């Protein structure tokens, strides 16, 4: 039974992430979506728990996906989980250098391979940081994130609205 790991900060989860998770779930028996708990990233918009809650809500239709978090080295966590592969989304050439370096380092450290899934073209411009910026200034992100995430963003930036 092959298990894949989809790591990320998911601050918040976007339709681009969801597309990668859904496609990974078609190719592997089990998928663990692992949220990075990064103590230095104190400026993250949503807490670790909020990021996990949103992921759980938007992947509820995928029976072989579960949500977790990790600290420290990804490869240590991957080993703990018995993961056979790390799966990442590739948006543009700008992702490539860094992702290749990470994949090679993780391979060297643990022997675990990284698989890359190319983004669907309609999501290639999408990143959590851009979504946060657009939402912060009142822009419409409803086509970029699942509805529950859009509601939480609205609540965060306009406390008059419920999230
Ligand atoms: P972001 O760069 O948006 O903050 P994360 O650090 O949470 O995203 O990324 C987790 C994984 O999701 C990475 O492999 C990243 O390349 C991938 N990813 C993020 N946005 C997209 C997208 N729009 N299409 C495909 N993959 C994506």
Backbone and ligand atoms as CSV (ligand in chain L), in Angstrom:
chain,resi,resn,atom,element,x,y,z
A,1,UNK,N,N,0.852,-1.197,0.000
A,1,UNK,CA,C,0.000,0.000,0.000
A,1,UNK,C,C,0.890,1.251,0.000
A,2,UNK,N,N,0.881,1.982,-1.096
A,2,UNK,CA,C,1.787,3.124,-1.210
A,2,UNK,C,C,1.197,4.384,-0.577
A,3,UNK,N,N,2.028,5.029,0.224
A,3,UNK,CA,C,1.607,6.267,0.892
A,3,UNK,C,C,2.416,7.442,0.359
A,4,UNK,N,N,1.709,8.531,0.027
A,4,UNK,CA,C,2.374,9.753,-0.433
A,4,UNK,C,C,2.195,10.848,0.604
A,5,UNK,N,N,3.190,11.693,0.656
A,5,UNK,CA,C,3.165,12.823,1.580
A,5,UNK,C,C,3.090,14.107,0.772
A,6,UNK,N,N,2.090,14.964,1.059
A,6,UNK,CA,C,2.010,16.287,0.424
A,6,UNK,C,C,2.287,17.342,1.500
A,7,UNK,N,N,3.505,17.864,1.558
A,7,UNK,CA,C,3.818,18.845,2.591
A,7,UNK,C,C,3.614,20.281,2.118
A,8,UNK,N,N,3.398,21.190,3.055
A,8,UNK,CA,C,3.284,22.603,2.687
A,8,UNK,C,C,2.872,23.432,3.878
A,9,UNK,N,N,2.833,24.748,3.673
A,9,UNK,CA,C,2.378,25.589,4.787
A,9,UNK,C,C,0.865,25.801,4.734
A,10,UNK,N,N,0.278,25.747,3.554
A,10,UNK,CA,C,-1.188,25.790,3.411
A,10,UNK,C,C,-1.797,26.941,4.222
A,11,UNK,N,N,-1.270,28.141,3.998
A,11,UNK,CA,C,-1.696,29.305,4.800
A,11,UNK,C,C,-2.391,30.354,3.947
A,12,UNK,N,N,-3.573,30.114,3.431
A,12,UNK,CA,C,-4.429,28.945,3.590
A,12,UNK,C,C,-4.351,28.026,2.365
A,13,UNK,N,N,-5.068,26.877,2.451
A,13,UNK,CA,C,-5.177,25.970,1.305
A,13,UNK,C,C,-5.906,26.686,0.155
A,14,UNK,N,N,-5.377,26.520,-1.069
A,14,UNK,CA,C,-5.992,27.138,-2.256
A,14,UNK,C,C,-6.537,26.042,-3.180
A,15,UNK,N,N,-7.231,26.476,-4.233
A,15,UNK,CA,C,-7.708,25.503,-5.228
A,15,UNK,C,C,-6.531,24.807,-5.922
A,16,UNK,N,N,-5.387,25.495,-6.001
A,16,UNK,CA,C,-4.188,24.882,-6.591
A,16,UNK,C,C,-3.694,23.722,-5.743
A,17,UNK,N,N,-3.644,23.918,-4.422
A,17,UNK,CA,C,-3.260,22.818,-3.520
A,17,UNK,C,C,-4.241,21.655,-3.653
A,18,UNK,N,N,-5.523,22.003,-3.624
A,18,UNK,CA,C,-6.567,20.970,-3.637
A,18,UNK,C,C,-6.472,20.120,-4.904
A,19,UNK,N,N,-6.203,20.773,-6.018
A,19,UNK,CA,C,-6.030,20.067,-7.291
A,19,UNK,C,C,-4.884,19.042,-7.183
A,20,UNK,N,N,-3.770,19.466,-6.573
A,20,UNK,CA,C,-2.619,18.552,-6.427
A,20,UNK,C,C,-2.978,17.404,-5.476
A,21,UNK,N,N,-3.675,17.712,-4.393
A,21,UNK,CA,C,-4.042,16.665,-3.417
A,21,UNK,C,C,-4.993,15.652,-4.070
A,22,UNK,N,N,-5.986,16.164,-4.811
A,22,UNK,CA,C,-6.951,15.255,-5.467
A,22,UNK,C,C,-6.247,14.343,-6.470
A,23,UNK,N,N,-5.344,14.922,-7.232
A,23,UNK,CA,C,-4.646,14.114,-8.250
A,23,UNK,C,C,-3.701,13.115,-7.597
A,24,UNK,N,N,-3.061,13.513,-6.488
A,24,UNK,CA,C,-2.189,12.577,-5.763
A,24,UNK,C,C,-3.023,11.409,-5.223
A,25,UNK,N,N,-4.212,11.723,-4.740
A,25,UNK,CA,C,-5.081,10.688,-4.144
A,25,UNK,C,C,-5.521,9.642,-5.171
A,26,UNK,N,N,-5.476,10.015,-6.455
A,26,UNK,CA,C,-5.832,9.051,-7.505
A,26,UNK,C,C,-4.701,8.056,-7.773
A,27,UNK,N,N,-3.487,8.453,-7.440
A,27,UNK,CA,C,-2.327,7.622,-7.795
A,27,UNK,C,C,-1.750,6.823,-6.637
A,28,UNK,N,N,-2.106,7.202,-5.405
A,28,UNK,CA,C,-1.552,6.513,-4.236
A,28,UNK,C,C,-2.692,5.961,-3.386
A,29,UNK,N,N,-2.382,4.903,-2.617
A,29,UNK,CA,C,-3.414,4.312,-1.759
A,29,UNK,C,C,-3.781,5.254,-0.609
A,30,UNK,N,N,-2.741,5.874,-0.034
A,30,UNK,CA,C,-2.963,6.794,1.079
A,30,UNK,C,C,-2.197,8.084,0.827
A,31,UNK,N,N,-2.809,9.192,1.257
A,31,UNK,CA,C,-2.129,10.485,1.145
A,31,UNK,C,C,-2.167,11.160,2.516
A,32,UNK,N,N,-1.002,11.580,2.972
A,32,UNK,CA,C,-0.936,12.373,4.203
A,32,UNK,C,C,-0.597,13.800,3.796
A,33,UNK,N,N,-1.513,14.728,4.077
A,33,UNK,CA,C,-1.241,16.143,3.830
A,33,UNK,C,C,-0.656,16.691,5.127
A,34,UNK,N,N,0.615,17.104,5.073
A,34,UNK,CA,C,1.323,17.466,6.301
A,34,UNK,C,C,1.615,18.962,6.323
A,35,UNK,N,N,1.040,19.625,7.319
A,35,UNK,CA,C,1.211,21.073,7.458
A,35,UNK,C,C,2.485,21.343,8.253
A,36,UNK,N,N,3.302,22.212,7.717
A,36,UNK,CA,C,4.557,22.562,8.400
A,36,UNK,C,C,4.244,23.415,9.619
A,37,UNK,N,N,4.751,22.960,10.763
A,37,UNK,CA,C,4.655,23.808,11.952
A,37,UNK,C,C,6.013,24.475,12.103
A,38,UNK,N,N,6.055,25.716,11.661
A,38,UNK,CA,C,7.329,26.414,11.586
A,38,UNK,C,C,7.374,27.509,12.640
A,39,UNK,N,N,8.163,27.318,13.696
A,39,UNK,CA,C,8.169,28.292,14.789
A,39,UNK,C,C,8.599,29.685,14.321
A,40,UNK,N,N,9.467,29.747,13.301
A,40,UNK,CA,C,9.913,31.065,12.813
A,40,UNK,C,C,8.815,31.780,12.035
A,41,UNK,N,N,7.866,30.970,11.497
A,41,UNK,CA,C,6.853,31.590,10.638
A,41,UNK,C,C,5.725,32.152,11.494
A,42,UNK,N,N,6.123,32.997,12.489
A,42,UNK,CA,C,5.117,33.509,13.416
A,42,UNK,C,C,4.179,34.467,12.700
A,43,UNK,N,N,4.577,34.908,11.504
A,43,UNK,CA,C,3.705,35.843,10.795
A,43,UNK,C,C,2.675,35.118,9.926
A,44,UNK,N,N,2.505,33.796,10.118
A,44,UNK,CA,C,1.492,33.120,9.308
A,44,UNK,C,C,0.109,33.655,9.674
A,45,UNK,N,N,-0.745,33.733,8.683
A,45,UNK,CA,C,-2.068,34.340,8.902
A,45,UNK,C,C,-2.939,33.440,9.768
A,46,UNK,N,N,-2.945,32.154,9.457
A,46,UNK,CA,C,-3.782,31.210,10.200
A,46,UNK,C,C,-2.909,30.328,11.096
A,47,UNK,N,N,-3.454,29.948,12.238
A,47,UNK,CA,C,-2.711,29.057,13.141
A,47,UNK,C,C,-2.614,27.669,12.504
A,48,UNK,N,N,-1.737,26.880,13.070
A,48,UNK,CA,C,-1.582,25.502,12.594
A,48,UNK,C,C,-2.934,24.778,12.643
A,49,UNK,N,N,-3.649,24.965,13.741
A,49,UNK,CA,C,-4.941,24.271,13.903
A,49,UNK,C,C,-5.945,24.740,12.849
A,50,UNK,N,N,-5.988,26.048,12.591
A,50,UNK,CA,C,-6.915,26.567,11.575
A,50,UNK,C,C,-6.574,26.021,10.189
A,51,UNK,N,N,-5.285,25.968,9.882
A,51,UNK,CA,C,-4.866,25.469,8.562
A,51,UNK,C,C,-5.255,24.002,8.399
A,52,UNK,N,N,-5.106,23.244,9.492
A,52,UNK,CA,C,-5.482,21.825,9.438
A,52,UNK,C,C,-6.998,21.667,9.307
A,53,UNK,N,N,-7.749,22.495,10.050
A,53,UNK,CA,C,-9.221,22.424,9.984
A,53,UNK,C,C,-9.716,22.689,8.563
A,54,UNK,N,N,-9.174,23.738,7.940
A,54,UNK,CA,C,-9.603,24.069,6.572
A,54,UNK,C,C,-9.274,22.930,5.608
A,55,UNK,N,N,-8.075,22.364,5.764
A,55,UNK,CA,C,-7.687,21.242,4.897
A,55,UNK,C,C,-8.626,20.052,5.095
A,56,UNK,N,N,-8.969,19.775,6.361
A,56,UNK,CA,C,-9.858,18.638,6.644
A,56,UNK,C,C,-11.219,18.871,5.992
A,57,UNK,N,N,-11.717,20.104,6.060
A,57,UNK,CA,C,-13.032,20.394,5.467
A,57,UNK,C,C,-13.017,20.228,3.950
A,58,UNK,N,N,-11.964,20.712,3.311
A,58,UNK,CA,C,-11.989,20.717,1.841
A,58,UNK,C,C,-11.541,19.386,1.229
A,59,UNK,N,N,-11.000,18.491,2.062
A,59,UNK,CA,C,-10.626,17.160,1.541
A,59,UNK,C,C,-11.558,16.072,2.081
A,60,UNK,N,N,-12.647,16.492,2.705
A,60,UNK,CA,C,-13.583,15.543,3.319
A,60,UNK,C,C,-14.120,14.498,2.337
A,61,UNK,N,N,-14.151,14.855,1.036
A,61,UNK,CA,C,-14.688,13.927,0.019
A,61,UNK,C,C,-13.655,12.891,-0.421
A,62,UNK,N,N,-12.432,12.998,0.080
A,62,UNK,CA,C,-11.373,12.079,-0.351
A,62,UNK,C,C,-11.074,11.095,0.783
A,63,UNK,N,N,-11.555,9.849,0.632
A,63,UNK,CA,C,-11.495,8.884,1.741
A,63,UNK,C,C,-10.065,8.475,2.094
A,64,UNK,N,N,-9.149,8.568,1.151
A,64,UNK,CA,C,-7.784,8.095,1.420
A,64,UNK,C,C,-6.812,9.221,1.793
A,65,UNK,N,N,-7.374,10.388,2.156
A,65,UNK,CA,C,-6.518,11.527,2.529
A,65,UNK,C,C,-6.702,11.838,4.003
A,66,UNK,N,N,-5.585,12.003,4.705
A,66,UNK,CA,C,-5.723,12.519,6.073
A,66,UNK,C,C,-4.763,13.681,6.293
A,67,UNK,N,N,-5.098,14.488,7.296
A,67,UNK,CA,C,-4.363,15.729,7.546
A,67,UNK,C,C,-3.547,15.556,8.817
A,68,UNK,N,N,-2.310,16.042,8.776
A,68,UNK,CA,C,-1.454,15.957,9.954
A,68,UNK,C,C,-0.526,17.171,9.923
A,69,UNK,N,N,0.418,17.236,10.839
A,69,UNK,CA,C,1.412,18.308,10.801
A,69,UNK,C,C,2.771,17.714,11.157
A,70,UNK,N,N,3.815,18.466,10.862
A,70,UNK,CA,C,5.150,18.004,11.258
A,70,UNK,C,C,6.019,19.187,11.636
A,71,UNK,N,N,7.023,18.862,12.455
A,71,UNK,CA,C,8.069,19.840,12.773
A,71,UNK,C,C,9.397,19.175,12.422
A,72,UNK,N,N,10.411,19.964,12.249
A,72,UNK,CA,C,11.732,19.380,11.987
A,72,UNK,C,C,11.871,18.902,10.561
A,73,UNK,N,N,12.701,17.895,10.379
A,73,UNK,CA,C,13.019,17.450,9.022
A,73,UNK,C,C,11.864,16.672,8.395
A,74,UNK,N,N,11.528,17.055,7.183
A,74,UNK,CA,C,10.452,16.357,6.468
A,74,UNK,C,C,10.768,14.869,6.306
A,75,UNK,N,N,12.019,14.541,6.032
A,75,UNK,CA,C,12.334,13.131,5.772
A,75,UNK,C,C,12.195,12.268,7.031
A,76,UNK,N,N,12.449,12.865,8.200
A,76,UNK,CA,C,12.250,12.112,9.451
A,76,UNK,C,C,10.770,11.799,9.627
A,77,UNK,N,N,9.960,12.823,9.355
A,77,UNK,CA,C,8.505,12.636,9.462
A,77,UNK,C,C,8.023,11.616,8.414
A,78,UNK,N,N,8.572,11.713,7.213
A,78,UNK,CA,C,8.176,10.788,6.135
A,78,UNK,C,C,8.471,9.349,6.544
A,79,UNK,N,N,9.614,9.142,7.144
A,79,UNK,CA,C,9.984,7.798,7.600
A,79,UNK,C,C,9.026,7.303,8.676
A,80,UNK,N,N,8.749,8.198,9.643
A,80,UNK,CA,C,7.805,7.859,10.730
A,80,UNK,C,C,6.460,7.398,10.170
A,81,UNK,N,N,6.017,8.077,9.104
A,81,UNK,CA,C,4.711,7.789,8.518
A,81,UNK,C,C,4.748,6.596,7.556
A,82,UNK,N,N,5.935,6.080,7.312
A,82,UNK,CA,C,6.086,5.003,6.333
A,82,UNK,C,C,5.769,5.479,4.922
A,83,UNK,N,N,6.024,6.763,4.643
A,83,UNK,CA,C,5.701,7.304,3.306
A,83,UNK,C,C,6.691,6.780,2.268
A,84,UNK,N,N,6.165,6.475,1.090
A,84,UNK,CA,C,6.999,5.987,0.006
A,84,UNK,C,C,7.450,7.113,-0.922
A,85,UNK,N,N,6.733,8.224,-0.896
A,85,UNK,CA,C,7.059,9.316,-1.813
A,85,UNK,C,C,6.580,10.639,-1.243
A,86,UNK,N,N,7.287,11.685,-1.654
A,86,UNK,CA,C,6.843,13.055,-1.372
A,86,UNK,C,C,6.271,13.569,-2.689
A,87,UNK,N,N,5.119,14.221,-2.647
A,87,UNK,CA,C,4.540,14.762,-3.880
A,87,UNK,C,C,4.413,16.273,-3.750
A,88,UNK,N,N,4.910,16.991,-4.762
A,88,UNK,CA,C,4.838,18.444,-4.750
A,88,UNK,C,C,4.256,18.954,-6.064
A,89,UNK,N,N,3.645,20.122,-5.983
A,89,UNK,CA,C,3.135,20.740,-7.201
A,89,UNK,C,C,4.182,21.681,-7.773
A,90,UNK,N,N,4.276,21.717,-9.084
A,90,UNK,CA,C,5.196,22.663,-9.740
A,90,UNK,C,C,4.385,23.659,-10.539
A,91,UNK,N,N,4.541,24.931,-10.204
A,91,UNK,CA,C,3.778,25.964,-10.900
A,91,UNK,C,C,4.534,26.496,-12.107
A,92,UNK,N,N,5.723,26.996,-11.875
A,92,UNK,CA,C,6.466,27.660,-12.953
A,92,UNK,C,C,7.939,27.367,-12.776
A,93,UNK,N,N,8.722,27.837,-13.718
A,93,UNK,CA,C,10.168,27.626,-13.651
A,93,UNK,C,C,10.705,28.153,-12.322
A,94,UNK,N,N,10.080,29.203,-11.815
A,94,UNK,CA,C,10.550,29.798,-10.562
A,94,UNK,C,C,10.481,28.818,-9.397
A,95,UNK,N,N,9.581,27.847,-9.435
A,95,UNK,CA,C,9.528,26.826,-8.378
A,95,UNK,C,C,10.650,25.804,-8.539
A,96,UNK,N,N,11.144,25.671,-9.777
A,96,UNK,CA,C,11.923,24.488,-10.122
A,96,UNK,C,C,13.263,24.361,-9.386
A,97,UNK,N,N,14.047,25.442,-9.379
A,97,UNK,CA,C,15.390,25.388,-8.781
A,97,UNK,C,C,15.334,24.934,-7.331
A,98,UNK,N,N,14.469,25.596,-6.577
A,98,UNK,CA,C,14.359,25.302,-5.162
A,98,UNK,C,C,13.836,23.884,-4.931
A,99,UNK,N,N,12.792,23.527,-5.678
A,99,UNK,CA,C,12.177,22.205,-5.489
A,99,UNK,C,C,13.146,21.084,-5.872
A,100,UNK,N,N,13.937,21.308,-6.925
A,100,UNK,CA,C,14.909,20.289,-7.337
A,100,UNK,C,C,15.961,20.093,-6.247
A,101,UNK,N,N,16.430,21.214,-5.705
A,101,UNK,CA,C,17.424,21.161,-4.631
A,101,UNK,C,C,16.890,20.394,-3.421
A,102,UNK,N,N,15.646,20.724,-3.033
A,102,UNK,CA,C,15.020,20.058,-1.883
A,102,UNK,C,C,14.864,18.562,-2.146
A,103,UNK,N,N,14.416,18.235,-3.355
A,103,UNK,CA,C,14.175,16.831,-3.708
A,103,UNK,C,C,15.482,16.045,-3.654
A,104,UNK,N,N,16.544,16.661,-4.165
A,104,UNK,CA,C,17.833,15.968,-4.171
A,104,UNK,C,C,18.377,15.809,-2.757
A,105,UNK,N,N,18.217,16.835,-1.938
A,105,UNK,CA,C,18.667,16.752,-0.546
A,105,UNK,C,C,17.873,15.670,0.194
A,106,UNK,N,N,16.555,15.660,0.016
A,106,UNK,CA,C,15.727,14.669,0.711
A,106,UNK,C,C,16.058,13.246,0.249
A,107,UNK,N,N,16.378,13.108,-1.035
A,107,UNK,CA,C,16.758,11.803,-1.570
A,107,UNK,C,C,18.063,11.344,-0.926
A,108,UNK,N,N,19.003,12.271,-0.821
A,108,UNK,CA,C,20.305,11.963,-0.235
A,108,UNK,C,C,20.163,11.571,1.238
A,109,UNK,N,N,19.299,12.321,1.942
A,109,UNK,CA,C,19.150,12.085,3.386
A,109,UNK,C,C,18.426,10.783,3.701
A,110,UNK,N,N,17.502,10.388,2.831
A,110,UNK,CA,C,16.588,9.315,3.235
A,110,UNK,C,C,16.311,8.269,2.168
A,111,UNK,N,N,16.655,8.560,0.925
A,111,UNK,CA,C,16.307,7.642,-0.158
A,111,UNK,C,C,14.874,7.803,-0.634
A,112,UNK,N,N,14.113,8.736,-0.018
A,112,UNK,CA,C,12.717,8.925,-0.444
A,112,UNK,C,C,12.675,9.817,-1.690
A,113,UNK,N,N,11.955,9.344,-2.722
A,113,UNK,CA,C,11.846,10.111,-3.966
A,113,UNK,C,C,10.746,11.155,-3.875
A,114,UNK,N,N,10.947,12.246,-4.619
A,114,UNK,CA,C,9.914,13.281,-4.735
A,114,UNK,C,C,9.313,13.202,-6.124
A,115,UNK,N,N,7.990,13.182,-6.189
A,115,UNK,CA,C,7.278,13.210,-7.471
A,115,UNK,C,C,6.709,14.615,-7.649
A,116,UNK,N,N,6.792,15.123,-8.886
A,116,UNK,CA,C,6.240,16.449,-9.157
A,116,UNK,C,C,5.010,16.327,-10.045
A,117,UNK,N,N,3.963,17.049,-9.673
A,117,UNK,CA,C,2.762,17.118,-10.519
A,117,UNK,C,C,2.688,18.540,-11.047
A,118,UNK,N,N,2.534,18.661,-12.376
A,118,UNK,CA,C,2.462,20.015,-12.932
A,118,UNK,C,C,1.102,20.613,-12.609
A,119,UNK,N,N,1.117,21.885,-12.271
A,119,UNK,CA,C,-0.126,22.552,-11.913
A,119,UNK,C,C,-1.086,22.587,-13.097
A,120,UNK,N,N,-2.369,22.574,-12.806
A,120,UNK,CA,C,-3.339,22.807,-13.872
A,120,UNK,C,C,-3.202,24.274,-14.283
A,121,UNK,N,N,-3.234,24.557,-15.596
A,121,UNK,CA,C,-2.921,25.912,-16.057
A,121,UNK,C,C,-3.727,27.009,-15.359
A,122,UNK,N,N,-4.972,26.705,-15.017
A,122,UNK,CA,C,-5.775,27.773,-14.399
A,122,UNK,C,C,-5.303,28.139,-12.995
A,123,UNK,N,N,-4.395,27.317,-12.430
A,123,UNK,CA,C,-3.904,27.610,-11.076
A,123,UNK,C,C,-2.428,27.999,-11.044
A,124,UNK,N,N,-1.828,28.172,-12.205
A,124,UNK,CA,C,-0.367,28.342,-12.208
A,124,UNK,C,C,0.054,29.671,-11.588
A,125,UNK,N,N,-0.842,30.629,-11.498
A,125,UNK,CA,C,-0.499,31.938,-10.916
A,125,UNK,C,C,-0.812,31.997,-9.427
A,126,UNK,N,N,-1.363,30.911,-8.903
A,126,UNK,CA,C,-1.969,30.959,-7.576
A,126,UNK,C,C,-0.979,30.579,-6.477
A,127,UNK,N,N,-0.866,31.419,-5.469
A,127,UNK,CA,C,-0.072,31.052,-4.282
A,127,UNK,C,C,-0.810,31.553,-3.051
A,128,UNK,N,N,-0.547,30.909,-1.931
A,128,UNK,CA,C,-1.201,31.330,-0.690
A,128,UNK,C,C,-0.851,32.779,-0.371
A,129,UNK,N,N,0.401,33.166,-0.613
A,129,UNK,CA,C,0.797,34.530,-0.249
A,129,UNK,C,C,0.036,35.563,-1.082
A,130,UNK,N,N,-0.161,35.272,-2.383
A,130,UNK,CA,C,-0.928,36.211,-3.220
A,130,UNK,C,C,-2.390,36.270,-2.778
A,131,UNK,N,N,-2.941,35.110,-2.465
A,131,UNK,CA,C,-4.336,35.075,-2.005
A,131,UNK,C,C,-4.478,35.918,-0.735
A,132,UNK,N,N,-3.510,35.786,0.181
A,132,UNK,CA,C,-3.572,36.575,1.424
A,132,UNK,C,C,-3.534,38.064,1.113
A,133,UNK,N,N,-2.667,38.450,0.175
A,133,UNK,CA,C,-2.539,39.868,-0.160
A,133,UNK,C,C,-3.824,40.404,-0.779
A,134,UNK,N,N,-4.379,39.640,-1.710
A,134,UNK,CA,C,-5.612,40.096,-2.379
A,134,UNK,C,C,-6.737,40.211,-1.361
A,135,UNK,N,N,-6.865,39.195,-0.498
A,135,UNK,CA,C,-7.958,39.198,0.489
A,135,UNK,C,C,-7.774,40.325,1.491
A,136,UNK,N,N,-6.529,40.596,1.860
A,136,UNK,CA,C,-6.237,41.651,2.840
A,136,UNK,C,C,-6.792,43.001,2.377
A,137,UNK,N,N,-6.738,43.228,1.053
A,137,UNK,CA,C,-7.202,44.511,0.535
A,137,UNK,C,C,-8.593,44.426,-0.078
A,138,UNK,N,N,-9.308,43.390,0.301
A,138,UNK,CA,C,-10.722,43.313,-0.063
A,138,UNK,C,C,-10.994,42.769,-1.457
A,139,UNK,N,N,-9.979,42.197,-2.123
A,139,UNK,CA,C,-10.193,41.632,-3.461
A,139,UNK,C,C,-10.987,40.336,-3.391
A,140,UNK,N,N,-11.561,39.946,-4.519
A,140,UNK,CA,C,-12.422,38.752,-4.576
A,140,UNK,C,C,-11.563,37.510,-4.833
A,141,UNK,N,N,-11.475,36.634,-3.849
A,141,UNK,CA,C,-10.669,35.423,-4.006
A,141,UNK,C,C,-11.543,34.175,-4.157
A,142,UNK,N,N,-12.838,34.388,-4.408
A,142,UNK,CA,C,-13.764,33.253,-4.377
A,142,UNK,C,C,-13.493,32.216,-5.476
A,143,UNK,N,N,-12.803,32.608,-6.554
A,143,UNK,CA,C,-12.495,31.616,-7.588
A,143,UNK,C,C,-11.140,30.952,-7.343
A,144,UNK,N,N,-10.460,31.362,-6.292
A,144,UNK,CA,C,-9.091,30.858,-6.044
A,144,UNK,C,C,-8.995,29.903,-4.872
A,145,UNK,N,N,-9.968,29.967,-3.987
A,145,UNK,CA,C,-9.944,29.124,-2.778
A,145,UNK,C,C,-11.327,28.511,-2.576
A,146,UNK,N,N,-11.398,27.369,-1.881
A,146,UNK,CA,C,-12.710,26.795,-1.568
A,146,UNK,C,C,-13.541,27.775,-0.740
A,147,UNK,N,N,-14.870,27.635,-0.809
A,147,UNK,CA,C,-15.778,28.596,-0.161
A,147,UNK,C,C,-15.504,28.748,1.338
A,148,UNK,N,N,-15.203,27.643,2.019
A,148,UNK,CA,C,-14.960,27.751,3.472
A,148,UNK,C,C,-13.717,28.603,3.759
A,149,UNK,N,N,-12.760,28.538,2.862
A,149,UNK,CA,C,-11.541,29.318,3.049
A,149,UNK,C,C,-11.830,30.800,2.760
A,150,UNK,N,N,-12.603,31.057,1.714
A,150,UNK,CA,C,-12.973,32.445,1.389
A,150,UNK,C,C,-13.707,33.073,2.573
A,151,UNK,N,N,-14.575,32.300,3.209
A,151,UNK,CA,C,-15.334,32.823,4.356
A,151,UNK,C,C,-14.395,33.129,5.523
A,152,UNK,N,N,-13.440,32.263,5.758
A,152,UNK,CA,C,-12.489,32.502,6.860
A,152,UNK,C,C,-11.624,33.729,6.581
A,153,UNK,N,N,-11.236,33.896,5.307
A,153,UNK,CA,C,-10.425,35.070,4.948
A,153,UNK,C,C,-11.233,36.344,5.158
A,154,UNK,N,N,-12.500,36.293,4.746
A,154,UNK,CA,C,-13.361,37.470,4.912
A,154,UNK,C,C,-13.497,37.798,6.393
A,155,UNK,N,N,-13.668,36.779,7.216
A,155,UNK,CA,C,-13.810,36.988,8.656
A,155,UNK,C,C,-12.540,37.540,9.279
A,156,UNK,N,N,-11.391,37.117,8.738
A,156,UNK,CA,C,-10.115,37.566,9.294
A,156,UNK,C,C,-9.857,39.031,8.974
A,157,UNK,N,N,-10.206,39.430,7.746
A,157,UNK,CA,C,-9.882,40.796,7.339
A,157,UNK,C,C,-11.032,41.767,7.539
A,158,UNK,N,N,-12.235,41.226,7.737
A,158,UNK,CA,C,-13.391,42.092,7.996
A,158,UNK,C,C,-14.184,41.442,9.109
A,159,UNK,N,N,-13.762,41.658,10.363
A,159,UNK,CA,C,-14.350,40.948,11.488
A,159,UNK,C,C,-15.865,41.146,11.592
A,160,UNK,N,N,-16.424,42.118,10.852
A,160,UNK,CA,C,-17.881,42.288,10.811
A,160,UNK,C,C,-18.563,41.082,10.206
A,161,UNK,N,N,-17.815,40.344,9.343
A,161,UNK,CA,C,-18.377,39.161,8.691
A,161,UNK,C,C,-18.014,37.928,9.491
A,162,UNK,N,N,-18.871,36.909,9.452
A,162,UNK,CA,C,-18.546,35.700,10.209
A,162,UNK,C,C,-17.627,34.812,9.383
A,163,UNK,N,N,-16.759,34.043,10.048
A,163,UNK,CA,C,-15.865,33.134,9.353
A,163,UNK,C,C,-16.085,31.710,9.792
L,1,LIG,P1,P,2.536,28.359,-1.246
L,1,LIG,O1,O,3.794,28.389,-2.077
L,1,LIG,O2,O,1.320,28.707,-2.014
L,1,LIG,O3,O,2.664,29.043,0.083
L,1,LIG,P2,P,2.864,25.838,0.120
L,1,LIG,O4,O,4.170,26.139,0.732
L,1,LIG,O5,O,1.742,25.571,1.042
L,1,LIG,O6,O,2.318,26.874,-0.915
L,1,LIG,O7,O,3.040,24.663,-0.927
L,1,LIG,C1,C,2.762,23.339,-0.766
L,1,LIG,C2,C,2.889,22.635,-2.093
L,1,LIG,O8,O,1.829,23.032,-2.943
L,1,LIG,C3,C,4.161,22.946,-2.865
L,1,LIG,O9,O,4.554,21.768,-3.513
L,1,LIG,C4,C,3.723,23.964,-3.881
L,1,LIG,O10,O,4.537,23.954,-5.032
L,1,LIG,C5,C,2.337,23.454,-4.184
L,1,LIG,N1,N,1.459,24.483,-4.726
L,1,LIG,C6,C,1.115,25.640,-4.155
L,1,LIG,N2,N,0.277,26.337,-4.956
L,1,LIG,C7,C,0.101,25.573,-6.077
L,1,LIG,C8,C,-0.627,25.739,-7.300
L,1,LIG,N3,N,-1.330,26.854,-7.537
L,1,LIG,N4,N,-0.571,24.747,-8.213
L,1,LIG,C9,C,0.177,23.650,-7.969
L,1,LIG,N5,N,0.887,23.448,-6.860
L,1,LIG,C10,C,0.859,24.382,-5.916
